[in-house]
Amino acid sequence: MVVRRHFEGRDAMELDTEKLDRAALAILSLTLHDGRRVWKGIDWTITDRLHEKGFVHDPVGRAKSLVLTDEGLAAAKAALKEFFSTT
């Protein structure tokens, strides 16, 4: 898992980008429309990592939405259940 430093000084913390990406994918899935499209209002470094992992098609472009791959849709459903399900 890759971690990176976030904030500065006393508030500095290491972030688990693997968990961050999975949570972002889960949240993106809440905007699912037109089959596999999700609104792309999320940090570009995250969308780039999701693309590198094969979860979304190329995020570069003028479109305001992303297209999830089959793997991305499955991972989004699993992450949504893991992080946010109450059952």
C-alpha positions in Angstrom: 0.0 0.0 0.0 1.2 3.4 -0.9 1.0 6.1 1.8 1.6 9.8 1.5 1.9 12.7 3.9 -1.1 15.0 4.1 -1.2 18.4 5.9 1.8 20.0 7.5 3.3 20.4 11.0 1.5 19.0 14.0 -1.5 18.0 11.8 0.7 15.9 9.4 -0.6 12.4 8.8 0.1 9.5 6.6 -2.8 8.5 4.3 -3.4 5.0 3.0 -4.1 5.8 -0.7 -5.3 2.3 -1.4 -8.2 2.8 1.1 -8.7 6.4 -0.1 -9.1 5.1 -3.7 -11.6 2.4 -2.7 -13.6 4.9 -0.7 -13.6 7.4 -3.6 -14.8 4.7 -5.9 -17.6 3.8 -3.6 -18.6 7.5 -3.3 -18.4 7.9 -7.1 -20.8 5.0 -7.5 -23.5 7.0 -5.7 -23.7 9.2 -8.8 -24.1 6.3 -11.2 -26.1 7.1 -14.3 -26.5 5.9 -17.9 -25.3 2.4 -17.1 -21.7 3.0 -16.0 -21.2 6.8 -15.9 -20.3 8.6 -12.7 -19.8 12.3 -12.2 -16.1 13.2 -12.0 -16.1 15.8 -9.3 -13.2 14.2 -7.5 -9.4 14.9 -7.2 -7.6 14.2 -10.5 -4.8 12.3 -8.8 -7.4 9.8 -7.5 -9.1 9.4 -10.9 -5.7 8.9 -12.5 -4.9 6.1 -10.0 -8.3 4.5 -10.5 -7.6 4.6 -14.3 -4.1 3.0 -13.7 -5.9 0.2 -11.7 -8.3 -0.4 -14.5 -11.4 0.8 -12.6 -12.3 3.7 -15.0 -11.7 4.4 -18.6 -9.4 7.3 -19.5 -10.4 10.2 -17.3 -8.7 12.9 -19.5 -11.1 14.9 -21.6 -13.9 17.5 -21.4 -16.6 15.1 -20.2 -17.9 15.8 -16.8 -18.3 12.1 -16.1 -16.2 9.0 -15.9 -17.0 5.6 -17.3 -16.5 2.6 -14.9 -15.0 -0.6 -16.3 -16.6 -3.9 -15.3 -13.9 -4.3 -12.7 -14.6 -0.7 -11.5 -18.3 -1.3 -11.1 -17.7 -4.5 -9.1 -15.0 -2.8 -6.9 -17.3 0.2 -6.3 -20.1 -2.0 -5.1 -17.8 -3.9 -2.8 -16.2 -0.8 -1.4 -19.6 0.9 -0.9 -20.7 -2.2 1.1 -17.4 -2.4 3.0 -17.2 1.2 4.1 -20.8 2.4 4.3 -23.3 -0.4 4.7 -25.2 -0.6 8.0 -26.1 -4.3 7.4 
